[in-house]
Amino acid sequence: MIDKILRQVGMCIIVVLLVMMLQGLNITLINNGLEVVTEQVMKEYTAEDVKTFGTKVVDTVKDAPTIAANIVAAVDSATEYGQPIDELIVGPTASIYAVSGGIVSTVGEDGELGKYVKISHGTDMESVYGNCNKIYVKPLERVKKGQIIAEYQKDNPNEFYYTLTPIK
């Protein structure tokens, strides 16, 4: 029990020394952060405040693995997959690009997607590009990342449609 108290006192001393050292650096961002922390430490909390905060922390920590996985997936997707369409549409049309290499699984047209292209990216991902004006690929055709696969008409009343989803 005394060891635990001594460790806690030791940690508090380390935190105080760290705060003093950071204040000495006189970095605006750090000083602003220390002001916020000091304000929170000096605030008088009720038991209900502590209970509510504890509940939020538990809920956040419980969801942390999912949140972390989603962040990693987003970063992986951003680096592994390219952009599906020109960022800035200049002129009446925009080129649509394959976001990754794969095989065209479907080329078709329906009421919801208009003219569309589906590309299978291996066994784990599929991309769909819809409301295209012209399509330049055919089913079972192999495409490379960045290859122009279709065209989108700027004055199309329907927005360009794009999804990248895991294959289940």
C-alpha positions in Angstrom: 0.0 0.0 0.0 2.8 2.5 0.9 4.7 1.5 -2.3 1.6 2.4 -4.3 1.3 5.8 -2.6 5.0 6.5 -3.1 4.7 5.6 -6.8 1.7 8.0 -7.2 3.5 10.8 -5.3 6.5 10.2 -7.5 4.4 10.4 -10.7 2.8 13.6 -9.5 6.2 15.1 -8.9 7.3 14.0 -12.4 4.2 15.6 -13.9 4.7 18.8 -12.0 8.4 19.0 -13.1 7.3 18.3 -16.7 4.7 21.0 -16.6 7.2 23.5 -15.2 9.7 22.5 -17.9 7.1 22.9 -20.6 6.1 26.3 -19.3 9.8 27.3 -19.4 9.9 26.6 -23.1 7.4 29.3 -23.7 5.7 27.7 -26.7 2.3 29.2 -27.3 0.5 25.9 -28.2 1.9 24.1 -25.1 1.1 27.1 -22.9 -2.5 27.2 -24.2 -2.8 23.5 -23.5 -1.4 23.8 -20.0 -3.9 26.6 -19.3 -6.8 24.4 -20.3 -5.5 21.5 -18.2 -4.9 23.9 -15.2 -8.5 25.2 -15.6 -9.9 21.7 -15.6 -7.8 20.6 -12.6 -8.9 23.7 -10.6 -12.6 23.3 -11.4 -14.8 21.8 -8.6 -16.5 18.7 -9.8 -19.5 17.0 -8.4 -19.8 13.3 -8.0 -22.3 13.3 -10.9 -19.7 15.1 -13.1 -17.2 12.4 -12.3 -19.7 9.6 -12.9 -20.7 11.1 -16.3 -17.0 11.6 -17.3 -16.2 8.1 -16.3 -19.1 6.7 -18.3 -17.9 8.6 -21.4 -14.3 7.4 -21.0 -15.5 3.8 -20.7 -17.6 4.2 -23.8 -14.8 5.8 -25.7 -12.2 3.2 -24.7 -14.7 0.4 -25.5 -15.0 1.8 -29.1 -11.2 2.6 -29.4 -10.3 -0.6 -31.4 -13.0 0.1 -33.9 -12.1 3.7 -34.2 -8.4 2.8 -34.7 -9.2 0.2 -37.3 -11.3 2.7 -39.3 -8.5 5.3 -39.2 -6.0 2.7 -40.3 -8.3 1.5 -43.1 -8.8 5.1 -44.2 -5.1 5.7 -44.3 -4.5 2.5 -46.2 -7.2 3.3 -48.7 -5.9 6.7 -49.2 -2.4 5.4 -50.1 -3.4 2.2 -51.8 -6.2 3.6 -53.9 -6.2 6.6 -56.3 -8.7 9.2 -57.0 -11.7 8.2 -59.2 -12.2 11.5 -61.0 -10.4 14.7 -61.8 -10.5 17.0 -58.7 -11.3 20.0 -60.8 -13.6 19.5 -63.7 -12.3 21.7 -66.5 -14.3 21.8 -69.6 -17.5 19.9 -70.3 -16.2 16.5 -69.2 -14.1 14.8 -66.6 -12.0 11.6 -66.9 -12.9 8.8 -64.6 -10.0 6.6 -63.4 -9.6 3.1 -62.0 -8.7 3.7 -58.4 -6.7 0.4 -58.4 -5.8 -2.4 -60.7 -8.3 -5.1 -61.2 -10.8 -6.7 -63.6 -13.9 -5.1 -64.9 -16.7 -7.3 -63.6 -19.7 -5.4 -64.9 -20.6 -2.6 -67.4 -24.2 -1.7 -67.5 -27.0 0.8 -67.1 -29.8 1.1 -64.7 -32.2 3.7 -63.3 -30.2 4.4 -60.1 -26.6 4.4 -61.4 -27.1 5.4 -65.0 -24.2 4.0 -67.1 -21.9 2.3 -64.7 -18.7 0.3 -64.3 -17.8 -2.2 -61.6 -14.2 -3.3 -61.0 -13.1 -6.1 -58.8 -9.8 -5.4 -57.1 -8.7 -8.9 -56.2 -10.8 -10.9 -53.7 -11.2 -8.1 -51.1 -12.5 -4.8 -52.7 -14.8 -3.6 -55.5 -15.3 -0.1 -56.9 -18.3 1.2 -58.7 -18.4 4.3 -60.9 -21.9 5.6 -61.9 -23.6 8.2 -64.0 -21.0 8.0 -66.7 -21.4 9.6 -70.1 -19.1 7.3 -72.0 -17.5 4.0 -70.9 -14.2 2.9 -72.4 -13.8 -0.6 -70.9 -15.5 -3.9 -71.3 -16.4 -6.8 -68.9 -13.4 -9.0 -68.0 -11.0 -6.4 -69.2 -7.9 -6.0 -66.9 -7.3 -2.3 -65.9 -4.4 -0.6 -64.2 -4.6 2.0 -61.4 -5.1 5.4 -62.9 -6.3 4.1 -66.3 -9.1 6.1 -67.8 -12.2 3.9 -67.7 -15.0 6.3 -68.4 -16.1 9.9 -68.8 -18.5 12.1 -66.8 -20.5 14.9 -68.4 -20.3 18.0 -66.2 -23.8 19.1 -67.0 -25.2 15.7 -66.1 -28.2 16.3 -63.8 -27.0 13.3 -61.7 -23.9 13.5 -59.6 -20.9 11.3 -60.3 -21.4 8.1 -58.3 -18.4 6.3 -56.7 -18.0 3.6 -54.0 -15.1 1.5 -52.9 -16.4 -1.4 -50.7 -15.1 -4.6 -49.3 -16.3 -7.8 -51.0 -17.9 -10.0 -48.4 
